[in-house]
Amino acid sequence: LHDLGRKEEAEDAFKKSIAIKEKAHGADAPELAAVYRNYGLLLDDLERVSEAQAYTRRSLAIEIKTLGEDHPTVARQRSNLAVSYKLDGRTEEAIGLWEAALKSLKGRVNPSNETLVGIKFLLASQLRFTPGRLDEAYGLASEAITAIRAGFVASAERGRGKDSHGND
């Protein structure tokens, strides 16, 4: 419904789904993380930012409890909340969330992982305006660009029938 532009109907459906799942499983049940996250996205679209952030934080708390601090889903959720905070003028909190997300992904996912690359760009875009952190911003942006290039090369080689090492 949300994707079809029927936002009011989607909101009613989310509210019903949340009520049913909270009654059946409790407010902090893993089954609610995705519902809270998606309801938060809808509320963002409806420009109800503080409500959206509250549901995003609830989803993040459940995901941390269920999946652990270093799970890629948790990093992605932190980044989503950081974007919302940034748009709400809470830049320092956003930077902290992006830094936590980046720390949890480094060394755990492929350097060209889409979430990792996106977080590097988002964090770099904010650090460039932070006194004393321009070099760090440049380094993150350079790492992200290098990862994207590597992904393009690997994709092109697969298209030409080569393996990941460039062999036919």
Residue, then its C-alpha position, 0 to 999 in steps of 0.5 A: l500500500h505504501d509503495l502504491g501511494r496509499k499511505e493512510e491505508a498503509e498506516d492503518a495496516f501497520k497499526k493493526s499489524i503492530a497491535i496484533k504482533e505486540k499482543a501475541h509476542g510482546a513489544d520487543a519481539p524479533e517479529l516486530a523489528a521489520v514492522y517497526r522499521n517499515y512503519g518508521l519509513l512510512l512515517d518519514d514519508l509522512e514527514r512525522v520525523s520524531e515518530a519515525q525515529a522512535y520506531t526506527r530506534r525500537s527496530l534497531a534495539i530489537e535487531i541489536k538484541t537479536l542479531g548482535e552489535d556487529h550484524p550487517t542489518v544492524a549497521r544498515q539500520r544505524s545508517n538509516l537512523a543516522v540519515s534521519y538524524k542528519l535531516d533533523g539537524r542532529t549531525e553529531e548523533a548521525i556521525g556517531l551512528w555512522e561511525a558505529a556502523l562502519k566499525s561493526l562492518k569493517g573486516r566482517v564484510n567484503p570491502s565492496n559491500e554496498t552497505l559499507v560503501g554507502i556508509k563510507f560515503l555518508l560519513a565522509s560527506q559529513l566529516r568534510f565539514t567537521p573541523g580537523r576531520l577533512d583527511e579522514a573524510y577524504g580517506l573514507a571517500s577514496e576507500a569507497i571509490t576504490a571499492i566501487r572500481a573493484g566491483f566494476v572491474a570484477s563485474a566486467e571480467r565476469g561478463r567476459g568469462k573470467d574468474s575473480h582472478g582474471n583467468d579465462 
